[in-house]
Amino acid sequence: MKSSSFSKALALIFFALTAGLASWTFANLSFISSRIDNNIFSLLPKLERNPVSEEFINRISSSGERSLVVLISSDNIDTSLEAEKALRASIKGLELTSPLADDDFSAYISLLKRHRSSLITREDIHLLDTQLPSFWYDKANSLAYSMGGLLLPWGEDPFGLSNDWLYRLGRSSKVHPYGDSLVVDHDGISYVVIPLEASRPLSSIQDQNILADGINAAITETANKFRGIHILRSGVAFIASDTSKVARDDISTIGLISAIAAFVLIASIFRSFYAITVTLTTVSIAFLYAVLACLFIFPKIYILTMAFGTSLIGMSVDYCLYWLTASIDDDKNPLDRRRYLLPGMFLALATTTIGYCLLAITPFPVLSQMAVFSIGGIISAWLTVILIFPYVKNLRFNSNNTYSILRYIKPGFLNNRGTLRWATIGLVLLLSIYGAFAFKTNDDIRSLASFDKGLVNEQLEVSKILDIPSPSQFFIVTGSSEADALNHTESLSKDLDQLVSAGYISGYQSITKYLPSIASQNKASASYASSNKEVALHKIAKEMGMNHEWVKQLNKVDPPLTMADLKDLPIYKKLSYLWFDSGSGARSTAVLLMGLRGQPAVDELAKLENPNITWVDKPQEISQVFRRYRTLFSYIVLLGYLLTFAAIYFKFKSDAWRAVLPPVFATFITLGILSFMGETIGLLSVIAFALLLGVGTDYGIFLLQYPNDKKVVFSISIAALMTLISFGSLSLSSIPALHSFGIALFFGIFLSWLLTIFFARRSNA
Amino acid sequence: MMAFNFIKKALIAFLMLSPGYVLADQFLDQVKSSINSPPITRGNFIQHRILVGVSKRLTSEGYFIVDKSRGILWITEKPIYQALAVTSSGITVSNKSNTLMNLSSRNDPSVRYVNELLLAIFSGDIASLDKLFTHSGEITANGWAMELIPRNSASTVFKKVAILGNSSVSHITLVSKEGDLTDIAFANVKPVASLTQDEVLQLQ
């Protein structure tokens, strides 16, 4: 009696806790929905290999999240400019700012006057070293008598050297102001550029969708109004908004399929609305704890977790099914029933949880969150069944027709038909061997998520037109001091210049374009002091009536420019983006690349790595992590089977293989089927096989644990069907990660169930 | 760095100020109706420059040719010789012995704008000018006068541009941001039937 009151107390505590959490959740729904995150950058694994490169990627993602670009082109620039006006008018209501061409060069020009001798283009250095006084005299005269104005007054820059320097910098940007607009030319087409920035951080899906939908509507409206115009979009917000919509559609489709299937199944077996209500309540409790577990552990809940989480329906229904089927035509006291079911259900929970734990220890935040979600959900569903169900009134059902149909499933079928049985075993072995050798692996990062092809293409096109550097493939150059870092950057620039002329990359962005190394600046100053130029200067001074002070001023060698000189200029904001000041002596800078031509370019770039220069290739890095974990998990799955076998060997001795071999064969045959279907095997497929280890061995363990209980065959069959439906529907997902997970489990669970029944000992009952 | 494109803007700005162009609205309609726009124009110019910190006033003279199909040639003859050629393929400045500046539109597509804009100006495409400048103007006893202010300070190096004209542009004043002042007076502006062989070569 003592244990019974203890169990009652436990049930009460769990019930009270659940009720309390449910009301808290209900009261804080808006808070919870604000914690749903659709930032696709946060899906990337956290790797601490190079803190500077991680810091740089953070800078890109935090600024990238908010900025959007729209490009408009047509066969006539005036039409494009009209369309720009219309588009700007229709996005007026949105929380957007549009940075226009900023006049931040005036400050740079005044700086240039103080470092005149240090900042000279390579071409001019060559001319200073080689040309005679007459050339410089002619040039100064020509500029003095030219028609237009230059950037610096002639008196400040009589040979146009500073002008040339500024012009070279100007050429590094393809976008140029055009009246009130910005225009870029690419392949003979002029595009009007509309840079946009969200006025505040896009912290929620709603904000993101409002913005993306608003701009998309404005684009459609503009495109309808102006015939023949072409509009391109680029920006994380567009892709994230689209992805979250896809994920949301997935959640509703998969969730609906799973839910309907679960309830149809339960309705047909138990013919009871009451059974459906009990199951529905269990599923709700599972979801409650799943969401709360994630909220408790993670700052944000990813929308992909929610999509994956729909498989929880099937998992939590499983435990209900074990109990409900056990109650069919059963007159045992519910507490006795629990005592009877507990060992099997405990093993089932333990093996499944271990499967999910493997998912939790990956460095991929989204995968560990999926695991926490599932573990929280299944443990609470299990607790609901074990603690609460014994006290739920009238949970006893009668058998009906459906039940009798399922009774035709006989453990150990074909057991007494020798030839057919051996032929089947031969076929299983053959298919397994085929599977073991036929599969192809794929560790590409894109196997984690898929984005709308059209949007991705637009993004790529915009990057090409605007010459936007790659956000995920770049160099980090480090030096013991600013001067040292700039020296290394310049030597890298020389190698990159060669790759540009060889066509591997179209260009690069380096801080040394604006701030050359001290050595380069000294070299420029040495050439600037050329006697040929000096002779010309004296001659032109005389002719123009300039005084001695002017000549002296223009012959002076200036101190080199340093980062500290740039600190107060508007341009510093743009340059400091590439610059990392660690506080102590060391300095790092990012060198960004434009127009990488595929893998050969990546190979060439990787060769430039040395102790001071780090080549960062984020996609490849992530793919390597994928591969490493895929390999690791393959071993873990192998080890898991060995451990499971060892564990149950003590209890079931020579029959233990009947629980372990079926999921092993199922795994290999699934590999075969997937390769036959052209699917590739990635980390997610291996994790699916790990879960299959947990779920698949359950069936065999149950059959071994209750060899004479005919209802066990029934309940594992229903459970398998349920799992099949919930994971099978994941295979319908348009998100590749969920798809490969779902499809691997779909075949795996089915085969595992079939083979477990096939290899089971014939029941004596 | 979009802000560093001003050299091109400078060129666009000053080259569009050659004789014979027109702008929109009522005032501009009047200007437009008084101005002639033949396929090829030729004329002489006298230019005065006042440069910041330079006491000497620089006076130069020469001639110019505008060919709607080829581009623009601006030849300074006195006190030094130099030739400025603007075509769809680029901009070059040279004297008798050297090329002093060469901007190819292949390296830098926006150089193409200089030519496109100029030709638009000469064919009376008012919209193009209006995109870059706001204007004010008046009809005077001898013709018309107008003042142009850049819409976006980053897009030109000029603070202000003033133009006087009648049946063709007779006078242009350019004030750069840094204070250098250029004053151009035009004379004998008239249509011509065809270019010389040498001029065709320079505009290639």
Interface residues (C-beta under 8 A of the other chain):
Chain A: D78 L81 L100 A101 D102 D103 D104 F105 S106 Y108 F135 D138 K139 N141 S142 A144 Y145 S146 M147 G148 G149 L150 L151 L152 P153 W154 G155 E156 G160 N163 L166 Y167 L169 G170 R171 S172 S173 K174 V175 H176 P177 Y178 G179 D180 S181 L182 V183 D185 H186 G188 E543 M544 G545 M546 W550 I571 K574
Chain B: M1 M2 A3 F4 N5 F6 I7 K8 K9 A10 L11 A13 F14 L15 Q47 R49 L51 V52 G53 V54 S55 K56 L58 S60 W74 T76 P79 I80 Q82 L84 V93 N95 S97 N98 L100 M101 N107 D108 P109 S110 R112 Y113 A127 S128 D130 K131 L132 F133 R151 N152 S153 A154 S155 V157 F158 L174 S176 K177 E178 G179 D180 T182 I184
